[in-house]
């Protein structure tokens, strides 16, 4: 294991290489090549012709390579019961070929609910588990869908203490960054630990950690050019939101702040990475008293906050912002409408908001209301997975059965997650926020579930985890 | 790979094979093609030789590789200048030529000893000969990835195109090459 972080400590090597290449080229005398030389040489030499039979063999090989996987895939495809789409004014029946399917996968070796979770390309990573007793160590697991395989990865460095409150993970390139929030027993200056795990080399490192200004911890967001960390500060407040940014180029944390227009008070603020107009940026999502939403983009290159865009909201508390790689943000209706004072038949209970960050255009989107067989008066029960959303390049996913594509303005019916609705015990629930979707096509989502999965894999510990896979082709 | 992409790729490869077999893939350049080819060679021949030298390791072989690559480009110039990426094609040809050369000569290749330098630790990195002896011990593919990244300032997508691999693999090649160098330097520091 090394303490060197390739993102932060390889500039000396890079400079040395540039110097060496420059010196090497300077030491050698090159003569220009003229086009005439090339023309003459081309006319004198004729390309070797391959025997004609090679064409037939090559074409046959190419056809076999193309056709065999398709046939094999058709033969191996396991049918999964699909739920018909409920009718909603905005829904369009999905073509049969558009239907995604869920397939049971190998249970995870650990309780995924207790781990920080991220997905990179097709792989799911679980890092730094926290036991029920609060014990907290830097261990890691990777799930790869191809071989349907969980692998235990290298352990991280020894932590200064054995316990912690929580762990959070985010991705920048092929590296996963991990913050460990220590419990109250740690001195305030050491309340936040910062680690990184390199998925290419299976190595951990301890990069420079942020120094939150307004509190003891901050919530990080990964960007290709650096790390943005929004300070965790108690709200409501009218004070500017403070943050720090670690620029991979300068290898230093620099503080910054963002103030709502007119010095408004905010109930909360969160940050998410987003790509708008070809530039990777941070979108700050401030929630205002009464349910309003204010968004602004922070540009890591110009280190500048863009113009704010606001919406009055539909209800007091819309869901967490879901950002897609297409540069739009989706705000789901409340997970529990009754808790915010509206009943399930109120249109506001099924109205989501959608904003395109490039044009700053807001739109209302009606969410298909899960009628029979998912009708329930208690949306937070195990049979109602509506609260759990995920985003992807293709759109927004409701775990219980719908995928919204902003470009097409339509909902596609998705088969219900196996077991999530049928498990006899309410303890079996899909992990909140753990629907991980890759951000490139084809859409590939992973639902990590906790609970008794006896029907899937025989004798499994009740705390064992199963992964589900939805694929839209 | 999605089925539709696989089928398109299959058709594409088959069409290329048929075109090649029918002799229509290599067409004689027209007059204006000659002019653009001339400009292309004039503009890039030195840069290609420098790149080839860093990849291959000696200027004579580098010049031969560039000439061969340019001859290949000349034969396909009419279609390449309109639809292709001539610079990428030449770089790719140079890299492939280096692989072929290495395969032919691998029995003769002697891995150079790391250049000895009196300076301690990371100060060695300021000695170009020392860095050169380290890079020459890398695999051809990793060294090429470094040259593309730190000499040609290519993006990972461009490196992937030249090395005929995915962007993630290109990133990994650069990363691993740097890690190898770092280990070699650290080993040297421990001596």
Interface residues (C-beta under 8 A of the other chain):
Chain A: X4 X6 X10 X12 X13 X14 X15 X16 X17 X18 X19 X20 X21 X23 X24 X25 X28 X29 X30 X31 X32 X33 X34 X35 X37 X38 X39 X41 X42 X45 X47 X52 X55 X58 X59 X62 X63 X65 X66 X69 X70 X73 X121 X173 X174 X198 X200 X201 X442 X473
Chain B: X2 X3 X6 X7 X9 X10 X13 X14 X17 X18 X21 X26 X34 X37 X38 X40 X41 X42 X45 X46 X49 X50 X53 X54 X59 X63 X66 X67 X70 X71 X74 X75 X122 X125 X126 X128 X131 X132 X135 X146 X147 X150 X151 X168 X171 X172 X175 X176 X178 X179 X181 X182 X185
